[in-house]
Amino acid sequence: MTERHQDTAQQNRANGRVALSLAGVVVAMSGLAYASVPLYELFCRVTGFGGTTQVAESLPETISERRIAVRFNADVNPNLPWAFQPVEREVSLQVGESGLVFYRATNRAARPTAGTATFNVTPLKAGQYFNKVQCFCFTEQTLAPGESMDMAVSFFVDPAIEEDPNLDEVRTITLSYTFFPDLDAAFDEPVSLSEAAPERAASGTGVAESAVN
């Protein structure tokens, strides 16, 4: 009994270390997404982390009878003062059929702000069959104070999913976007009254001189 308890304790400690390591990877990748969205994009494409989707330039030629529900989720990093949500929460499409949905972002700040979105797909194994034709992810989006903008996502589920027995039970796919502040964004500084006054004065003088001449 003693040896059995020792083996169980050792196994529990090993499982705990594995779980801690995996948690550390997730936290590190979340930090990477915030610190450098381009690096996060590269990491996702190389490793498949987050259910990395495919990018397609054309639609498939076949549409199957199988239907899949696609749900849409939206999150915003606390450091970005935006409201962000999908216009539609869910659509049902046939495999191979093209879908078009919109996400809406609103800048709640009294100053221009910019954000960049990352994404993930669940279940992760469905990512390789989820194709985006048009997307706003990994692209800087700038909003003026109080401005709202609708951003399009065009997509389809690759008919090749029908040939993968590991995806037979998949009936729902969730596409999630998270916006982070774009730390590299540059905004034009407003011209102060003191800076603008000399220009107006010079312009006025020029007009007066022209009139006199």
N, C-alpha and C positions, 0 to 999 in steps of 0.2 A: 504494500500500500504506500509505503514511504517513497519508493522509487517512482511509482505512478504519479504521486503528488508532485515530486520533483520534476518529472517530465512535463506535466501539465503546466507547472509554474514557468518552466523554461520556454515552453511553447507560447504561453501568454505574453511573456516578456518579448519574445521575438516578434509576435504579432503586433505588439505595441510599438516596437521600433519601426516596423514597416509602415504602420498607420501614421506615425509621426513623420516619417520621411516623405510619404505621399502628401501629407498636409503641408509640409514645408515646400514641396514642389509647387503645389497649387498657389500658396501665398506668394512665392517667388515670382511665378508667372503673372499673377495679378499685379504685383509691384512693377514688373517689367512692362506690362501693358500701360500702366500709368506713366512710367518714366520715359518710355520710348515706344510709341505705337508702331513705327516701322520695324523695330527689332522684334516686337511681339508678332507682327504679321509674318516675318520671315520664319520665326520659330514655329508658328502654326502650320505654315505650308510645308516645312521640312519634316515635322514630327507628326502632323495630323492632330495635334492637341486642340481640344475644343470642338472636335467634329468638323474639321476644316472642309469647306465646300469646294466644289469645282467651279471654274469660270468657263462659260460657253459663249460662242460667237453666233451660233445658230440653234434653231429648235430641232428636236428629234423628228424623224419622218413618221414614226408610229406612235399611236396612243392606245394604251391597253384599257381593259374594262375595270381594272383594279382602281379603287379610289383611296386616296390618302388625305387625311385632314392635316393642314399646316396651321399651326398656332404661332402667334407672334407676341414676343415679350420685349419690354424696353426698360432699361435702367440708366441712371445718370450718376456719375461720380459726385460725391457731396461738394467737391470744390468747383463744380461747374453749375452756375445758377440758371439752369434750364428746366423747363417742363418738357417731357419727351414721352410719347406714347404712340402705339400703332393706331391708325384710323379704323382698321378692322382687326378684331382679335383672332379670327379664325376663318379660313376658307377651305372648301373641300374640292379637290381636283382629281382628275384621272391621271394616272401615271403617264408622263409624256406631254400632258396638257400644259400650256403656258399660263402662268399666274402673274398678276400685277397688283401690288398693294402699296400703301403709302404709310410712312411714319411722319408724325408732326412734331416739330421742335419749336419751342418758344423761349426767347431770351427774357428772363425776369429781371435782369440787372438794369441799372440806369447808365450803362456803358456798353460799348460793343464787346462781344465775347466770341471766342472761337472754340470749337470742339472737334474731336476726331473719334469716330466710332470703331470699336472692335465687335466681333460677333462670335457666336458659337451655335452649334446645332446639336440637339439631342433627339433620339439617342445618338451617341457619338458615331456608332457604326453606320449610321445613315448619311453621314456627311459626304462620303465619296459619291453618293448618288444624287445629292442635292446640288443642282446647277443654278448659278446666278448669271443672268444675262446682263442685268443692270443693277448697280448697287452703290450706295454712298459710303460704304465702310472704308477706313484707312484714307479718307480724303478730308482735308480741312473744310469745315463748314463755319462760316462767319455770320453772325446775326447782330443787327443793330439793336439798340435798346427797345424792348417791347416787340420786336419783330418775330413773326412766325413763318415757318417754311415747311412745306410738304416735300418729303424726299421719297423717291420711287424705288421699289425693289421689284425687278422682273426675274422670274425663276421658273424652273420645272424640275420634276423628279425624273431622273434618267430611267427609261424603260429597262435598262440592264439590271435594275433592282429585282426584276422578276426572275432572273437567273441565279440569284444569290439566296440559297436556302436559309442563311442566317438572318435574313430580313423578312422571312415569310410572315412573322407575327407582327411586324410593324404596321400600324394603322394610323399613327399620329407622329408627326415630326414638328418639333418646336424650334423656331428661329429666333434667337435673342440678340439684341444689340445693346451695347453699353457705351455711352458717350463719356469721354474724358476731356478735360481742358487741354487745349493745344498750347503747350508752353512755348512754342516757337513762333506763334502768331504775332504779326506786327500790325499795329493800327496807326493811322495818321493822327498826329497830335493836333488837337483843335488850336486854331490861331487865337491868341488872346487879344483883347481890345487894345492893350498898350502896344502890341506888335503891329496891329492893323492900322492904328491911328496915323503913324508916319506915312504909310503908303497912301492913305486917303488924302492926307494933307498935300503930299507931293502931286497926286493926281489933280487935286483941286487947283494947285498953283499953276500947273501946266495949262489947265483949261482957261484960267484967268489971263495968263500971258498970251494965249492964242487969241482970246477975245480982244485984248488991247491991241495986238499987232494987226 
